[in-house]
Amino acid sequence: MAPAVARTDHERVPLSSSSPEAVKFRELLREYRKKVVEKADYVGDRFAEEARKIHFEEVEARGIYGQASQDEIAALIEDGVDFLPLPDVPEEHN
């Protein structure tokens, strides 16, 4: 299922759409992703471990990004660790 952009008229626009709303939303997602990648540390598949250490103040707080399995994500949520997924943004096709 493709992500969709909410519109004020309550119609859902697929993120892959070429509508002005979808184009603008993809650009915002790209900017967000770029800022995270530039300012955060990539921890790869150690994301859950590092996020938990930061949450429980075992290491200094810092921005991180990486990968986590569905089980690791569920465990982080259960532990009350705050995080956001880093969105994948579809490429523009001319």
Secondary structure as UniProt FT lines:
FT   STRAND          4..6
FT   TURN            8..9
FT   STRAND          12..14
FT   TURN            15..16
FT   HELIX           20..39
FT   STRAND          41..44
FT   TURN            45..46
FT   HELIX           47..55
FT   TURN            56..57
FT   STRAND          64..66
FT   HELIX           70..78
FT   TURN            79..80
//
